Amino acid sequence: MDSETRRSRGGLAAALVIALLLPIFYVLSVGPAVYVLEATGPNRQLEEAAEVFYFPVIFLYQTTPLREPIEAYVEFWEDLA
């Protein structure tokens, strides 16, 4: 196997890892976002932007069995603020 083939396979593996981890990090980022929203106080414009950005997570929360884990995770971050 030549070095160019190895590099292309390495790039493909890296892209695959990123494609798998990015959605996980997106869902987990809702916690720190809640922390910031709680710590900064009432700001309707920021809250509306967060609702739009995190609509997929809100949808998962409302329509799947992930309700309890998401709720516990968000409450953990709310308690930190």
C-alpha positions in Angstrom: 0.0 0.0 0.0 1.5 3.3 -1.0 1.6 6.4 1.2 -1.1 8.2 -0.9 -3.6 5.4 -0.3 -2.8 5.4 3.4 -3.3 9.1 3.6 -6.6 9.0 1.8 -7.8 6.2 4.1 -6.6 8.2 7.1 -8.5 11.2 5.8 -11.6 9.1 5.4 -11.3 7.7 8.9 -10.9 11.2 10.3 -13.9 12.4 8.4 -15.9 9.4 9.7 -14.9 10.1 13.3 -15.9 13.7 12.9 -19.2 12.8 11.3 -20.0 10.5 14.2 -18.8 12.8 17.0 -20.3 16.1 15.7 -23.9 15.2 16.4 -23.0 13.9 19.9 -21.1 17.2 20.7 -24.1 19.2 19.3 -26.5 17.4 21.6 -24.2 17.7 24.6 -23.6 21.4 23.9 -27.2 22.1 25.0 -26.0 21.8 28.7 -23.5 24.6 28.5 -26.0 26.7 26.5 -28.5 26.3 29.3 -25.8 27.3 31.8 -25.1 30.5 29.9 -28.8 31.3 29.5 -29.4 30.8 33.3 -26.3 32.7 34.3 -27.0 35.8 32.1 -30.6 36.2 33.3 -33.6 36.9 31.2 -32.8 37.7 27.6 -35.7 36.8 25.3 -33.7 37.3 22.1 -31.0 34.9 23.2 -33.6 32.4 24.4 -35.3 32.5 21.0 -32.1 32.0 19.2 -31.3 29.0 21.4 -34.7 27.6 20.8 -34.1 27.8 17.0 -30.6 26.4 17.2 -31.5 23.5 19.5 -34.8 22.7 17.9 -33.6 19.2 17.0 -32.7 18.5 20.6 -36.1 19.9 21.8 -37.8 17.7 19.2 -35.9 14.6 20.6 -36.9 15.7 24.1 -40.5 16.0 23.2 -41.0 12.9 21.0 -38.5 10.2 22.0 -37.7 8.1 25.1 -34.6 10.4 25.5 -36.8 12.8 27.5 -35.6 11.7 30.9 -31.8 11.7 30.1 -32.0 15.0 28.4 -34.0 16.5 31.2 -31.5 15.2 33.8 -28.6 16.6 31.8 -30.2 20.0 31.4 -31.1 20.2 35.1 -27.5 19.3 36.0 -26.3 22.4 34.0 -29.1 24.6 35.4 -28.0 23.7 39.0 -24.5 24.8 38.1 -25.7 28.2 37.2 
